[in-house]
Amino acid sequence: MSRTLPKRPARVGPAAPPESLAARIFLLAYDPAKGRLTGRSTLGKVLRAAALIDLQLRGNLADDNGRAKPTGTAVPNDEILAGLLTEIRSSNPRKWRTWIDRRNVAMIRDIRDELAHAQLIKVEPYRFLGLIPTNRITLRQPLVRRQLLQHTTDVLRPARLVSRIDLRDAALAVLASTADLRVVIPKDVRNRHKDRLAQLTIRVGPVPPALKKSIQASHSSSGAG
């Protein structure tokens, strides 16, 4: 279901990075060199995983023996996070992967629309090969993505203690690695820092392993087809 966003005033001064992890990973998944999103086949899953981590870090969700358990913490102001939390609260306890696998297409659209509303991206409809309706996405604020990329990759520096790294930055690095977003963390960098990424994954919690299983299942299903 599409959402109606309030009119946003014209921006004054430099843009700030979006608050939500899902919006941040969406920007990171964009390849400025190619002018398009990468990892489209799994992007919806990654965005859902990012939103789940966000809710967990905000105290809205806790892990209950591998299941997402709502807490009594106040509902976040972010409309997308609030919607996901409502979805989880209205259901019986389910494994994290269950929530990662749902509404992937809608999640991409909602985050895209949120970023367009924030004037961080521009979305233009066009027809691929003159026939297939789709959207062309461009960055309005390339500096925001560069800043996010720097913060994300900086967590891999050996000089930084894993225990001292901000969990939101750690989550972005772990999500990008798990989803093989090479525009964020190239394969050789991921291999070089695999032990560190494993330590960061433990710190981030149960969502990245659930995302990994979800992506592996999708790949297996595609291969079988």
Summary of the structure (lengths in Angstrom):
residues: 225
radius of gyration: 17.4
end to end distance: 29.8
largest distance: 51.8
contacts: 661
relative contact order: 0.17
helix: 53%
strand: 13%
